C-alpha cells in the first residue's frame, strides 16, 4: 500500500559542525526524515548513525541517513546548505569568498539537477554572496533560495538586550537587516521589550554598545573557539526558518531574500523582514525605515553588490 502521508525530507548539504547540529535539532523538533550529505566519505554516515541513536531517547521516529551521493537528496522538501570553510581567528567572512564560491557552485549545480523544487536555506559564508551564487546557478524563481543570517544576528541582539535589562529573551524583539557583515543594520526602532520601545529603557550609548557587540559577535565566538566558528546558534536559527516553512507558521523573520524594489534594492539578496510559510518567502515586509537606517541598509547592500560582482568574476 502506498503510504498516504510522508514525513517531510530535509537535506543537509555539509555535515560539519553546523550540519550535525542541524540534524540533532531537526530530530528534536520532529521535523521529518534527514539526509546528511558531505564530500567527506564516511563522516555523514557516522553522524547519521550517531543521531539515529538519539531517536529512542527522544521518542522520535524518523529516517536518518548519511551520504556523499547527491542522488540521495532527491525529493528533499528543504535543503540547508553549510558546505564550505568556516572562518579562523583573524579572518573576515569575505576572506572565504574564493574557496567557498567554488564549493557553492558545485553544490548549486547538483541541487539544480537533483532537487529543483526544494526550498533552500543557505548558511555558508560570505552569506549574501553564497545565496547569490546558489540562486544564480539554480535559476530563480523556480527554486526559492534564502539566506540565514538575520535570525541569528537578531537573536544575538535580543540576547544582549535581555541580559543587560535582566528580562526574558522571549519578550525582546529585534530586527537586524542588511548584509551579514560588520555593516549589518540593527534597526533600533524595531526593537521592543514587551512592546516597550528599547529607547525608553536604555540610553543611546548603551544601545550603540549592544549594536556594536552584535556586529562583532560572530568574530567574538571565533576568537574564543580558536578552531571554526559559531555552530549551535546558526543551526538553531536555520531550523527556525525551516520549521516555519515546513509547518506553514508564517513567522516574521529577517532573512536574505531577493529584493526587487523593496527597500529601494533591486536584484540583490539582502537581509530584510520576511514572512516564511509553506510558500517559502511569501512576502517581504517592505516597511519604512528612518532615513539613517535606510542609508545604513543601502550602504550594507552596496557591500553585498561588490561581493556579487566578485562572485560573477569567478563563475
Ligand atoms: P565545517 O564544520 O567545516 O563544515 C563544513 C562542511 O562542508 C565540511 O564537513 C566539509 O567537508 C563540507 N564541504 C566542503 N566542500 C563541500 C562540498 N563541495 N560539498 C559538500 N560539502 C562540502 O563548518 P561549519 O559547519 O562550522 O560552517 C559551515 C559554513 O557556515 C561556513 O562557511 C561558515 O563560515 C558558515 N557560517 C555562517 C554563519 C551565518 O550566520 C551565516 C554562522 C556560522 C558559520
py3Dmol code that shows the C-alpha trace and the ligand (Angstrom):
import py3Dmol

protein = """\
ATOM      1  CA  UNK A   1       0.000   0.000   0.000  1.00  0.00           C
ATOM      2  CA  UNK A   2       1.352   3.439  -0.897  1.00  0.00           C
ATOM      3  CA  UNK A   3       1.516   5.496   2.276  1.00  0.00           C
ATOM      4  CA  UNK A   4      -0.947   8.368   2.298  1.00  0.00           C
ATOM      5  CA  UNK A   5       1.300  10.627   4.313  1.00  0.00           C
ATOM      6  CA  UNK A   6       5.043  11.025   4.263  1.00  0.00           C
ATOM      7  CA  UNK A   7       7.306  12.826   6.630  1.00  0.00           C
ATOM      8  CA  UNK A   8       8.992  15.876   5.090  1.00  0.00           C
ATOM      9  CA  UNK A   9      12.505  15.204   3.784  1.00  0.00           C
ATOM     10  CA  UNK A  10      15.257  17.515   4.984  1.00  0.00           C
ATOM     11  CA  UNK A  11      18.556  17.513   3.093  1.00  0.00           C
ATOM     12  CA  UNK A  12      21.624  18.908   4.862  1.00  0.00           C
ATOM     13  CA  UNK A  13      24.423  19.735   2.423  1.00  0.00           C
ATOM     14  CA  UNK A  14      27.539  19.947   4.551  1.00  0.00           C
ATOM     15  CA  UNK A  15      27.649  17.724   7.621  1.00  0.00           C
ATOM     16  CA  UNK A  16      30.306  19.524   9.623  1.00  0.00           C
ATOM     17  CA  UNK A  17      29.790  21.457  12.824  1.00  0.00           C
ATOM     18  CA  UNK A  18      26.574  23.205  11.805  1.00  0.00           C
ATOM     19  CA  UNK A  19      25.320  20.263   9.723  1.00  0.00           C
ATOM     20  CA  UNK A  20      25.478  17.859  12.671  1.00  0.00           C
ATOM     21  CA  UNK A  21      23.746  20.329  14.956  1.00  0.00           C
ATOM     22  CA  UNK A  22      21.031  20.923  12.330  1.00  0.00           C
ATOM     23  CA  UNK A  23      20.329  17.189  12.228  1.00  0.00           C
ATOM     24  CA  UNK A  24      20.070  16.955  16.001  1.00  0.00           C
ATOM     25  CA  UNK A  25      17.703  19.924  16.246  1.00  0.00           C
ATOM     26  CA  UNK A  26      15.581  18.639  13.351  1.00  0.00           C
ATOM     27  CA  UNK A  27      15.176  15.347  15.229  1.00  0.00           C
ATOM     28  CA  UNK A  28      14.322  17.072  18.496  1.00  0.00           C
ATOM     29  CA  UNK A  29      11.701  19.200  16.720  1.00  0.00           C
ATOM     30  CA  UNK A  30      10.387  16.153  14.825  1.00  0.00           C
ATOM     31  CA  UNK A  31      10.639  17.985  11.523  1.00  0.00           C
ATOM     32  CA  UNK A  32      10.996  14.908   9.311  1.00  0.00           C
ATOM     33  CA  UNK A  33      13.441  12.469   7.730  1.00  0.00           C
ATOM     34  CA  UNK A  34      17.007  13.703   7.375  1.00  0.00           C
ATOM     35  CA  UNK A  35      19.751  13.113   4.823  1.00  0.00           C
ATOM     36  CA  UNK A  36      23.207  14.332   5.825  1.00  0.00           C
ATOM     37  CA  UNK A  37      25.400  14.948   2.756  1.00  0.00           C
ATOM     38  CA  UNK A  38      29.105  15.753   2.684  1.00  0.00           C
ATOM     39  CA  UNK A  39      32.012  15.224   0.299  1.00  0.00           C
ATOM     40  CA  UNK A  40      33.915  13.689   3.228  1.00  0.00           C
ATOM     41  CA  UNK A  41      33.385   9.962   2.680  1.00  0.00           C
ATOM     42  CA  UNK A  42      32.090   8.255   5.817  1.00  0.00           C
ATOM     43  CA  UNK A  43      31.624  11.201   8.165  1.00  0.00           C
ATOM     44  CA  UNK A  44      27.966  11.954   7.231  1.00  0.00           C
ATOM     45  CA  UNK A  45      27.148   8.263   7.712  1.00  0.00           C
ATOM     46  CA  UNK A  46      28.831   8.354  11.125  1.00  0.00           C
ATOM     47  CA  UNK A  47      26.855  11.438  12.183  1.00  0.00           C
ATOM     48  CA  UNK A  48      23.628   9.917  10.855  1.00  0.00           C
ATOM     49  CA  UNK A  49      24.244   6.749  12.849  1.00  0.00           C
ATOM     50  CA  UNK A  50      25.105   8.728  15.964  1.00  0.00           C
ATOM     51  CA  UNK A  51      21.954  10.864  15.669  1.00  0.00           C
ATOM     52  CA  UNK A  52      19.854   7.747  14.950  1.00  0.00           C
ATOM     53  CA  UNK A  53      20.782   6.618  18.424  1.00  0.00           C
ATOM     54  CA  UNK A  54      19.145   9.775  19.778  1.00  0.00           C
ATOM     55  CA  UNK A  55      15.750   8.739  18.332  1.00  0.00           C
ATOM     56  CA  UNK A  56      14.731   6.268  21.065  1.00  0.00           C
ATOM     57  CA  UNK A  57      15.869   8.672  23.785  1.00  0.00           C
ATOM     58  CA  UNK A  58      13.763  11.467  22.296  1.00  0.00           C
ATOM     59  CA  UNK A  59      10.911   9.129  21.312  1.00  0.00           C
ATOM     60  CA  UNK A  60      11.072  10.304  17.720  1.00  0.00           C
ATOM     61  CA  UNK A  61      10.505   8.212  14.598  1.00  0.00           C
ATOM     62  CA  UNK A  62      12.462   9.385  11.582  1.00  0.00           C
ATOM     63  CA  UNK A  63      14.802   8.041   8.931  1.00  0.00           C
ATOM     64  CA  UNK A  64      18.302   9.479   9.199  1.00  0.00           C
ATOM     65  CA  UNK A  65      20.970   8.665   6.614  1.00  0.00           C
ATOM     66  CA  UNK A  66      24.385   9.908   5.564  1.00  0.00           C
ATOM     67  CA  UNK A  67      25.693  10.042   2.009  1.00  0.00           C
ATOM     68  CA  UNK A  68      28.157  11.505  -0.472  1.00  0.00           C
ATOM     69  CA  UNK A  69      25.799  10.867  -3.388  1.00  0.00           C
ATOM     70  CA  UNK A  70      23.632  13.807  -4.441  1.00  0.00           C
ATOM     71  CA  UNK A  71      21.006  11.423  -5.835  1.00  0.00           C
ATOM     72  CA  UNK A  72      20.072  10.565  -2.240  1.00  0.00           C
ATOM     73  CA  UNK A  73      18.858  14.140  -1.769  1.00  0.00           C
ATOM     74  CA  UNK A  74      16.173  13.748  -4.451  1.00  0.00           C
ATOM     75  CA  UNK A  75      12.722  14.678  -3.183  1.00  0.00           C
ATOM     76  CA  UNK A  76      14.032  16.910  -0.385  1.00  0.00           C
ATOM     77  CA  UNK A  77      11.425  19.432   0.686  1.00  0.00           C
ATOM     78  CA  UNK A  78      14.016  21.682   2.238  1.00  0.00           C
ATOM     79  CA  UNK A  79      17.785  21.871   1.858  1.00  0.00           C
ATOM     80  CA  UNK A  80      20.051  23.611   4.341  1.00  0.00           C
ATOM     81  CA  UNK A  81      23.474  24.332   2.904  1.00  0.00           C
ATOM     82  CA  UNK A  82      26.558  24.675   5.096  1.00  0.00           C
ATOM     83  CA  UNK A  83      29.133  23.321   2.635  1.00  0.00           C
ATOM     84  CA  UNK A  84      32.235  25.496   2.781  1.00  0.00           C
ATOM     85  CA  UNK A  85      35.046  26.584   5.025  1.00  0.00           C
ATOM     86  CA  UNK A  86      34.381  28.460   8.257  1.00  0.00           C
ATOM     87  CA  UNK A  87      36.449  31.409   9.477  1.00  0.00           C
ATOM     88  CA  UNK A  88      39.626  31.124  11.520  1.00  0.00           C
ATOM     89  CA  UNK A  89      40.638  33.773  14.078  1.00  0.00           C
ATOM     90  CA  UNK A  90      41.635  36.994  12.299  1.00  0.00           C
ATOM     91  CA  UNK A  91      39.699  36.192   9.121  1.00  0.00           C
ATOM     92  CA  UNK A  92      36.735  38.161   7.809  1.00  0.00           C
ATOM     93  CA  UNK A  93      33.797  36.366   6.225  1.00  0.00           C
ATOM     94  CA  UNK A  94      34.774  37.891   2.878  1.00  0.00           C
ATOM     95  CA  UNK A  95      38.162  36.122   3.065  1.00  0.00           C
ATOM     96  CA  UNK A  96      36.234  32.879   2.464  1.00  0.00           C
ATOM     97  CA  UNK A  97      34.856  34.005  -0.888  1.00  0.00           C
ATOM     98  CA  UNK A  98      37.458  32.444  -3.191  1.00  0.00           C
ATOM     99  CA  UNK A  99      37.205  28.967  -1.710  1.00  0.00           C
ATOM    100  CA  UNK A 100      33.533  28.908  -0.884  1.00  0.00           C
ATOM    101  CA  UNK A 101      32.295  30.208  -4.229  1.00  0.00           C
ATOM    102  CA  UNK A 102      33.873  27.165  -5.902  1.00  0.00           C
ATOM    103  CA  UNK A 103      32.218  24.873  -3.368  1.00  0.00           C
ATOM    104  CA  UNK A 104      28.842  26.621  -3.681  1.00  0.00           C
ATOM    105  CA  UNK A 105      28.997  26.437  -7.470  1.00  0.00           C
ATOM    106  CA  UNK A 106      29.383  22.662  -7.406  1.00  0.00           C
ATOM    107  CA  UNK A 107      26.701  22.312  -4.738  1.00  0.00           C
ATOM    108  CA  UNK A 108      24.279  24.507  -6.694  1.00  0.00           C
ATOM    109  CA  UNK A 109      24.815  22.596  -9.940  1.00  0.00           C
ATOM    110  CA  UNK A 110      23.912  19.365  -8.181  1.00  0.00           C
ATOM    111  CA  UNK A 111      20.964  20.937  -6.391  1.00  0.00           C
ATOM    112  CA  UNK A 112      19.666  22.126  -9.749  1.00  0.00           C
ATOM    113  CA  UNK A 113      19.879  18.580 -11.097  1.00  0.00           C
ATOM    114  CA  UNK A 114      18.553  16.630  -8.151  1.00  0.00           C
ATOM    115  CA  UNK A 115      16.360  18.976  -6.076  1.00  0.00           C
ATOM    116  CA  UNK A 116      14.839  21.546  -8.421  1.00  0.00           C
ATOM    117  CA  UNK A 117      11.809  22.150  -6.194  1.00  0.00           C
ATOM    118  CA  UNK A 118      13.372  22.299  -2.738  1.00  0.00           C
ATOM    119  CA  UNK A 119      13.213  25.373  -0.540  1.00  0.00           C
ATOM    120  CA  UNK A 120      16.871  26.230   0.019  1.00  0.00           C
ATOM    121  CA  UNK A 121      18.329  27.882   3.089  1.00  0.00           C
ATOM    122  CA  UNK A 122      21.986  28.865   2.681  1.00  0.00           C
ATOM    123  CA  UNK A 123      24.262  29.375   5.695  1.00  0.00           C
ATOM    124  CA  UNK A 124      27.763  29.246   4.161  1.00  0.00           C
ATOM    125  CA  UNK A 125      29.796  32.456   4.257  1.00  0.00           C
ATOM    126  CA  UNK A 126      30.179  35.076   2.964  1.00  0.00           C
ATOM    127  CA  UNK A 127      26.447  34.610   3.312  1.00  0.00           C
ATOM    128  CA  UNK A 128      24.935  37.080   0.873  1.00  0.00           C
ATOM    129  CA  UNK A 129      27.417  36.150  -1.873  1.00  0.00           C
ATOM    130  CA  UNK A 130      26.753  32.432  -1.347  1.00  0.00           C
ATOM    131  CA  UNK A 131      22.982  32.964  -1.524  1.00  0.00           C
ATOM    132  CA  UNK A 132      23.510  34.826  -4.788  1.00  0.00           C
ATOM    133  CA  UNK A 133      25.682  32.003  -6.163  1.00  0.00           C
ATOM    134  CA  UNK A 134      23.066  29.404  -5.282  1.00  0.00           C
ATOM    135  CA  UNK A 135      20.212  31.480  -6.705  1.00  0.00           C
ATOM    136  CA  UNK A 136      22.060  32.289  -9.899  1.00  0.00           C
ATOM    137  CA  UNK A 137      23.079  28.719 -10.677  1.00  0.00           C
ATOM    138  CA  UNK A 138      19.835  27.028  -9.661  1.00  0.00           C
ATOM    139  CA  UNK A 139      17.904  29.679 -11.570  1.00  0.00           C
ATOM    140  CA  UNK A 140      15.414  31.714  -9.651  1.00  0.00           C
ATOM    141  CA  UNK A 141      12.483  31.952  -9.238  1.00  0.00           C
ATOM    142  CA  UNK A 142      11.849  28.208  -9.826  1.00  0.00           C
ATOM    143  CA  UNK A 143      13.934  27.271  -6.818  1.00  0.00           C
ATOM    144  CA  UNK A 144      13.377  29.642  -3.928  1.00  0.00           C
ATOM    145  CA  UNK A 145      16.643  30.481  -2.185  1.00  0.00           C
ATOM    146  CA  UNK A 146      17.049  32.365   1.047  1.00  0.00           C
ATOM    147  CA  UNK A 147      19.954  33.039   3.375  1.00  0.00           C
ATOM    148  CA  UNK A 148      20.109  32.582   7.130  1.00  0.00           C
ATOM    149  CA  UNK A 149      21.863  35.411   8.922  1.00  0.00           C
ATOM    150  CA  UNK A 150      19.243  37.853  10.187  1.00  0.00           C
ATOM    151  CA  UNK A 151      17.620  35.383  12.580  1.00  0.00           C
ATOM    152  CA  UNK A 152      20.997  34.790  14.205  1.00  0.00           C
ATOM    153  CA  UNK A 153      22.149  38.412  14.193  1.00  0.00           C
ATOM    154  CA  UNK A 154      18.783  39.478  15.657  1.00  0.00           C
ATOM    155  CA  UNK A 155      18.962  36.711  18.244  1.00  0.00           C
ATOM    156  CA  UNK A 156      22.380  37.964  19.315  1.00  0.00           C
ATOM    157  CA  UNK A 157      20.994  41.496  19.662  1.00  0.00           C
ATOM    158  CA  UNK A 158      17.961  40.179  21.582  1.00  0.00           C
ATOM    159  CA  UNK A 159      20.176  38.190  23.928  1.00  0.00           C
ATOM    160  CA  UNK A 160      22.443  41.150  24.735  1.00  0.00           C
ATOM    161  CA  UNK A 161      19.395  43.360  25.424  1.00  0.00           C
ATOM    162  CA  UNK A 162      17.726  40.730  27.620  1.00  0.00           C
ATOM    163  CA  UNK A 163      20.967  40.151  29.516  1.00  0.00           C
ATOM    164  CA  UNK A 164      21.516  43.886  30.058  1.00  0.00           C
ATOM    165  CA  UNK A 165      17.939  44.515  31.249  1.00  0.00           C
ATOM    166  CA  UNK A 166      17.551  41.283  33.208  1.00  0.00           C
ATOM    167  CA  UNK A 167      14.357  40.322  31.331  1.00  0.00           C
ATOM    168  CA  UNK A 168      13.199  37.251  29.440  1.00  0.00           C
ATOM    169  CA  UNK A 169      14.666  36.802  25.973  1.00  0.00           C
ATOM    170  CA  UNK A 170      11.128  35.860  24.904  1.00  0.00           C
ATOM    171  CA  UNK A 171       9.993  39.430  25.474  1.00  0.00           C
ATOM    172  CA  UNK A 172      12.702  41.086  23.382  1.00  0.00           C
ATOM    173  CA  UNK A 173      12.065  41.505  19.668  1.00  0.00           C
ATOM    174  CA  UNK A 174      14.653  42.902  17.278  1.00  0.00           C
ATOM    175  CA  UNK A 175      15.460  43.075  13.606  1.00  0.00           C
ATOM    176  CA  UNK A 176      18.980  43.122  12.231  1.00  0.00           C
ATOM    177  CA  UNK A 177      18.840  43.774   8.493  1.00  0.00           C
ATOM    178  CA  UNK A 178      21.317  44.178   5.628  1.00  0.00           C
ATOM    179  CA  UNK A 179      24.270  42.028   4.657  1.00  0.00           C
ATOM    180  CA  UNK A 180      25.835  39.548   7.078  1.00  0.00           C
ATOM    181  CA  UNK A 181      28.968  41.585   7.697  1.00  0.00           C
ATOM    182  CA  UNK A 182      30.290  44.214  10.026  1.00  0.00           C
ATOM    183  CA  UNK A 183      27.956  46.723   8.367  1.00  0.00           C
ATOM    184  CA  UNK A 184      24.772  44.814   9.283  1.00  0.00           C
ATOM    185  CA  UNK A 185      21.987  47.124  10.466  1.00  0.00           C
ATOM    186  CA  UNK A 186      20.325  46.604  13.857  1.00  0.00           C
ATOM    187  CA  UNK A 187      17.102  48.574  13.365  1.00  0.00           C
ATOM    188  CA  UNK A 188      16.642  50.046  16.824  1.00  0.00           C
ATOM    189  CA  UNK A 189      13.101  51.424  16.288  1.00  0.00           C
ATOM    190  CA  UNK A 190      12.006  47.811  15.600  1.00  0.00           C
ATOM    191  CA  UNK A 191      13.415  46.621  18.914  1.00  0.00           C
ATOM    192  CA  UNK A 192      10.992  46.386  21.787  1.00  0.00           C
ATOM    193  CA  UNK A 193      10.862  44.807  25.220  1.00  0.00           C
ATOM    194  CA  UNK A 194       7.366  43.552  25.959  1.00  0.00           C
ATOM    195  CA  UNK A 195       6.165  46.086  23.397  1.00  0.00           C
ATOM    196  CA  UNK A 196       8.072  48.984  25.014  1.00  0.00           C
ATOM    197  CA  UNK A 197      10.486  50.710  22.614  1.00  0.00           C
ATOM    198  CA  UNK A 198      14.084  49.926  23.588  1.00  0.00           C
ATOM    199  CA  UNK A 199      14.909  53.627  23.504  1.00  0.00           C
ATOM    200  CA  UNK A 200      12.727  54.109  26.593  1.00  0.00           C
ATOM    201  CA  UNK A 201      14.724  51.549  28.560  1.00  0.00           C
ATOM    202  CA  UNK A 202      18.353  52.097  27.528  1.00  0.00           C
ATOM    203  CA  UNK A 203      20.446  55.155  26.712  1.00  0.00           C
ATOM    204  CA  UNK A 204      21.679  55.708  23.160  1.00  0.00           C
ATOM    205  CA  UNK A 205      25.245  54.874  24.184  1.00  0.00           C
ATOM    206  CA  UNK A 206      24.136  51.579  25.765  1.00  0.00           C
ATOM    207  CA  UNK A 207      22.152  50.713  22.626  1.00  0.00           C
ATOM    208  CA  UNK A 208      25.155  51.587  20.440  1.00  0.00           C
ATOM    209  CA  UNK A 209      27.371  49.305  22.536  1.00  0.00           C
ATOM    210  CA  UNK A 210      24.910  46.411  22.103  1.00  0.00           C
ATOM    211  CA  UNK A 211      24.647  47.077  18.355  1.00  0.00           C
ATOM    212  CA  UNK A 212      28.447  47.053  18.038  1.00  0.00           C
ATOM    213  CA  UNK A 213      28.797  43.873  20.062  1.00  0.00           C
ATOM    214  CA  UNK A 214      26.132  42.263  17.839  1.00  0.00           C
ATOM    215  CA  UNK A 215      28.115  43.202  14.711  1.00  0.00           C
ATOM    216  CA  UNK A 216      31.252  41.645  16.189  1.00  0.00           C
ATOM    217  CA  UNK A 217      29.573  38.681  17.915  1.00  0.00           C
ATOM    218  CA  UNK A 218      30.489  36.107  15.270  1.00  0.00           C
ATOM    219  CA  UNK A 219      34.140  37.168  15.495  1.00  0.00           C
ATOM    220  CA  UNK A 220      33.993  37.095  19.292  1.00  0.00           C
ATOM    221  CA  UNK A 221      32.943  33.428  19.131  1.00  0.00           C
ATOM    222  CA  UNK A 222      35.622  32.605  16.511  1.00  0.00           C
ATOM    223  CA  UNK A 223      38.334  34.179  18.674  1.00  0.00           C
ATOM    224  CA  UNK A 224      37.282  32.082  21.674  1.00  0.00           C
ATOM    225  CA  UNK A 225      36.768  28.796  19.834  1.00  0.00           C
ATOM    226  CA  UNK A 226      40.160  29.101  18.058  1.00  0.00           C
ATOM    227  CA  UNK A 227      39.049  26.482  15.512  1.00  0.00           C
ATOM    228  CA  UNK A 228      35.892  27.046  13.484  1.00  0.00           C
ATOM    229  CA  UNK A 229      33.033  29.450  14.042  1.00  0.00           C
ATOM    230  CA  UNK A 230      29.685  29.520  15.833  1.00  0.00           C
ATOM    231  CA  UNK A 231      27.660  26.425  15.066  1.00  0.00           C
ATOM    232  CA  UNK A 232      24.912  25.942  17.633  1.00  0.00           C
ATOM    233  CA  UNK A 233      23.205  29.308  17.150  1.00  0.00           C
ATOM    234  CA  UNK A 234      23.424  29.254  13.316  1.00  0.00           C
ATOM    235  CA  UNK A 235      21.873  25.784  13.313  1.00  0.00           C
ATOM    236  CA  UNK A 236      19.100  26.827  15.681  1.00  0.00           C
ATOM    237  CA  UNK A 237      18.364  29.900  13.537  1.00  0.00           C
ATOM    238  CA  UNK A 238      18.146  27.926  10.281  1.00  0.00           C
ATOM    239  CA  UNK A 239      15.912  25.312  11.911  1.00  0.00           C
ATOM    240  CA  UNK A 240      13.593  28.130  12.976  1.00  0.00           C
ATOM    241  CA  UNK A 241      13.295  29.115   9.293  1.00  0.00           C
ATOM    242  CA  UNK A 242      12.889  25.510   8.107  1.00  0.00           C
ATOM    243  CA  UNK A 243      10.199  24.881  10.712  1.00  0.00           C
ATOM    244  CA  UNK A 244       8.294  27.985   9.657  1.00  0.00           C
ATOM    245  CA  UNK A 245       8.351  26.694   6.079  1.00  0.00           C
ATOM    246  CA  UNK A 246       7.513  23.047   6.787  1.00  0.00           C
ATOM    247  CA  UNK A 247       4.742  23.867   9.290  1.00  0.00           C
ATOM    248  CA  UNK A 248       3.467  26.912   7.395  1.00  0.00           C
ATOM    249  CA  UNK A 249       3.924  29.028  10.505  1.00  0.00           C
ATOM    250  CA  UNK A 250       4.314  32.290   8.608  1.00  0.00           C
ATOM    251  CA  UNK A 251       6.875  33.559  11.110  1.00  0.00           C
ATOM    252  CA  UNK A 252       8.124  37.096  10.564  1.00  0.00           C
ATOM    253  CA  UNK A 253      11.869  36.537  10.249  1.00  0.00           C
ATOM    254  CA  UNK A 254      14.742  38.583   8.911  1.00  0.00           C
ATOM    255  CA  UNK A 255      16.324  36.663   6.031  1.00  0.00           C
ATOM    256  CA  UNK A 256      18.497  37.281   2.981  1.00  0.00           C
ATOM    257  CA  UNK A 257      15.746  37.306   0.358  1.00  0.00           C
ATOM    258  CA  UNK A 258      15.713  38.561  -3.194  1.00  0.00           C
ATOM    259  CA  UNK A 259      14.708  42.217  -3.194  1.00  0.00           C
ATOM    260  CA  UNK A 260      13.123  43.513  -6.362  1.00  0.00           C
ATOM    261  CA  UNK A 261      12.322  47.058  -5.403  1.00  0.00           C
ATOM    262  CA  UNK A 262      11.719  46.527  -1.684  1.00  0.00           C
ATOM    263  CA  UNK A 263      13.687  48.988   0.457  1.00  0.00           C
ATOM    264  CA  UNK A 264      14.871  50.537  -2.823  1.00  0.00           C
ATOM    265  CA  UNK A 265      17.032  47.467  -3.540  1.00  0.00           C
ATOM    266  CA  UNK A 266      16.991  45.747  -6.907  1.00  0.00           C
ATOM    267  CA  UNK A 267      18.150  42.237  -7.838  1.00  0.00           C
ATOM    268  CA  UNK A 268      20.001  41.650  -4.590  1.00  0.00           C
ATOM    269  CA  UNK A 269      19.613  39.083  -1.802  1.00  0.00           C
ATOM    270  CA  UNK A 270      19.907  41.121   1.386  1.00  0.00           C
ATOM    271  CA  UNK A 271      18.604  40.680   4.920  1.00  0.00           C
ATOM    272  CA  UNK A 272      15.074  42.091   5.103  1.00  0.00           C
ATOM    273  CA  UNK A 273      11.966  41.271   7.164  1.00  0.00           C
ATOM    274  CA  UNK A 274      10.199  38.301   5.524  1.00  0.00           C
ATOM    275  CA  UNK A 275       7.185  36.094   6.125  1.00  0.00           C
ATOM    276  CA  UNK A 276       8.210  32.433   5.754  1.00  0.00           C
ATOM    277  CA  UNK A 277       5.474  29.847   5.264  1.00  0.00           C
ATOM    278  CA  UNK A 278       4.572  26.924   3.018  1.00  0.00           C
ATOM    279  CA  UNK A 279       5.042  29.219   0.024  1.00  0.00           C
ATOM    280  CA  UNK A 280       8.669  29.853   1.010  1.00  0.00           C
ATOM    281  CA  UNK A 281       9.420  33.535   1.375  1.00  0.00           C
ATOM    282  CA  UNK A 282       5.797  34.534   0.989  1.00  0.00           C
ATOM    283  CA  UNK A 283       6.337  38.242   1.461  1.00  0.00           C
ATOM    284  CA  UNK A 284       8.935  40.829   2.203  1.00  0.00           C
ATOM    285  CA  UNK A 285       7.580  43.358   4.659  1.00  0.00           C
ATOM    286  CA  UNK A 286       8.625  46.497   2.840  1.00  0.00           C
ATOM    287  CA  UNK A 287       8.230  48.918   5.712  1.00  0.00           C
ATOM    288  CA  UNK A 288       9.503  52.444   6.082  1.00  0.00           C
ATOM    289  CA  UNK A 289      12.837  52.905   7.833  1.00  0.00           C
ATOM    290  CA  UNK A 290      14.251  56.064   9.380  1.00  0.00           C
ATOM    291  CA  UNK A 291      16.486  57.957   6.971  1.00  0.00           C
ATOM    292  CA  UNK A 292      19.626  56.887   8.886  1.00  0.00           C
ATOM    293  CA  UNK A 293      18.608  53.197   8.925  1.00  0.00           C
ATOM    294  CA  UNK A 294      17.684  53.375   5.220  1.00  0.00           C
ATOM    295  CA  UNK A 295      21.107  54.900   4.462  1.00  0.00           C
ATOM    296  CA  UNK A 296      22.852  52.200   6.535  1.00  0.00           C
ATOM    297  CA  UNK A 297      20.873  49.477   4.722  1.00  0.00           C
ATOM    298  CA  UNK A 298      21.788  50.974   1.345  1.00  0.00           C
ATOM    299  CA  UNK A 299      25.482  51.061   2.340  1.00  0.00           C
ATOM    300  CA  UNK A 300      25.358  47.459   3.516  1.00  0.00           C
ATOM    301  CA  UNK A 301      23.603  46.465   0.275  1.00  0.00           C
ATOM    302  CA  UNK A 302      26.358  48.202  -1.725  1.00  0.00           C
ATOM    303  CA  UNK A 303      28.877  45.980   0.026  1.00  0.00           C
ATOM    304  CA  UNK A 304      26.769  42.957  -0.962  1.00  0.00           C
ATOM    305  CA  UNK A 305      26.698  44.223  -4.559  1.00  0.00           C
ATOM    306  CA  UNK A 306      30.517  44.433  -4.551  1.00  0.00           C
ATOM    307  CA  UNK A 307      30.709  40.826  -3.357  1.00  0.00           C
ATOM    308  CA  UNK A 308      28.244  39.738  -6.034  1.00  0.00           C
ATOM    309  CA  UNK A 309      30.469  41.337  -8.684  1.00  0.00           C
ATOM    310  CA  UNK A 310      33.384  39.341  -7.272  1.00  0.00           C
ATOM    311  CA  UNK A 311      31.283  36.172  -7.481  1.00  0.00           C
ATOM    312  CA  UNK A 312      30.367  36.895 -11.107  1.00  0.00           C
ATOM    313  CA  UNK A 313      34.074  37.126 -11.985  1.00  0.00           C
ATOM    314  CA  UNK A 314      34.535  33.624 -10.570  1.00  0.00           C
ATOM    315  CA  UNK A 315      31.500  31.808 -12.024  1.00  0.00           C
TER     316      UNK A 315
END
"""
ligand_1 = """\
44
LIG
P 32.600 22.850 8.960
O 32.449 22.189 10.277
O 33.967 22.959 8.386
O 31.638 22.098 7.927
C 31.631 22.396 6.569
C 31.478 21.096 5.833
O 31.391 21.372 4.430
C 32.677 20.128 5.998
O 32.232 18.926 6.602
C 33.179 19.908 4.582
O 33.607 18.577 4.330
C 31.927 20.246 3.773
N 32.190 20.528 2.378
C 33.254 21.148 1.824
N 33.113 21.172 0.486
C 31.938 20.563 0.203
C 31.244 20.278 -0.994
N 31.740 20.640 -2.187
N 30.075 19.651 -0.911
C 29.561 19.295 0.288
N 30.170 19.527 1.460
C 31.349 20.159 1.410
O 31.983 24.332 9.005
P 30.706 24.846 9.816
O 29.637 23.827 9.737
O 31.132 25.364 11.129
O 30.338 26.131 8.929
C 29.814 25.983 7.625
C 29.698 27.323 6.917
O 28.733 28.137 7.601
C 30.978 28.144 6.866
O 31.121 28.739 5.583
C 30.773 29.206 7.919
O 31.511 30.390 7.664
C 29.285 29.446 7.780
N 28.655 30.102 8.929
C 27.671 31.002 8.685
C 27.051 31.652 9.725
C 25.969 32.649 9.446
O 25.419 33.220 10.377
C 25.588 32.951 8.085
C 27.422 31.380 11.046
C 28.427 30.449 11.276
C 29.038 29.802 10.202
"""
view = py3Dmol.view(width=600, height=400)
view.addModel(protein, "pdb")
view.setStyle({"model": 0}, {"cartoon": {"style": "trace"}})
view.addModel(ligand_1, "xyz")
view.setStyle({"model": 1}, {"stick": {}})
view.zoomTo()
view.show()
